[in-house]
C-alpha cells in the first residue's frame, strides 16, 4: 500500500498503524508529533489509527540544542 511520509512516497503493509510505522522507522516516540492528512493526531490514538492508501503523514521530531 502506498502513502506519503514527509512528502515522499512510502510503501507500507496493509493494516499498518501509525505506531507500527513509527516503530519501523525507529522514531523516538516521546519527541515526535504526527500530522495525518493535515490534522494533528494525538499520541493516544497512534496505536489504534490504521493508515489507508493515499494517506499523507508528517512526522515531526523535536530536538533540543543550544
C-alpha positions, 0 to 999 in steps of 0.5 A: 500500500502506498502513502506519503511520509514527509512528502515522499512516497512510502510503501507500507503493509496493509493494516499498518498503524501509525505506531507500527510505522513509527516503530519501523522507522525507529522514531523516538516516540516521546519527541515526535508529533504526527500530522495525518492528512493535515490534522494533528493526531494525538499520541493516544490514538497512534496505536489504534489509527490504521493508515489507508492508501493515499494517506499523507503523514508528517512526522515531526521530531523535536530536538533540543540544542543550544 
